[in-house]
Amino acid sequence: MSGGPGAPGGAGQGPEDEWSRIVSDLDDVRRAGDRHLAGPRDWSPEDAVFGGPAAGAEDPEGAVDPEDDDAPYSPDPGPVTQGLSGGALLSWTVLVGVPVLLVALSLLPGSLPWWAIVAGLVAVTAAIGHLLRSLPDDRDDLDDGARV
């Protein structure tokens, strides 16, 4: 009785030979699995998931095309204080900073001097007054406040 390939006890069929056959079959599966990557698209799954090629991989096309409409766009927002006058910036700083400073000083051992509390209240009141006074007096009835 002659054993065929893969039959137990066949001639030349040891565990190493069986293992080599299994591994070679896996290579065929890997090649078959990569067939779905071939086609009209020119990006790999790493590009879609992670936003670029894998670490250490070379980009075959070079840099990102500036004409690409699908490229991410993140414009520079400009300075945070854009359109804010110096007086308004100072008023907002006093309005936020003085109460935080008074709370921090009150956590220190000992009592807070009365003049520090009064000076803080005067500064906060002046800051609120300046911010309210700097509001625009007139408003267009057709303006809903939306900016594009």
ZIZI-V913545 format. One record per run of one state. SS is the DSSP state (2 for helix, 1 for strand, 0 for the rest). FROM is the first residue (numbers start at 1). LEN is the number of residues. If there is no record, write none. Layout:
SS:FROM:LEN  SS:FROM:LEN
//
This chain:
0:1:14  2:15:23  0:38:7  2:45:6  0:51:35  2:86:21  0:107:7  2:114:20  0:134:15
//
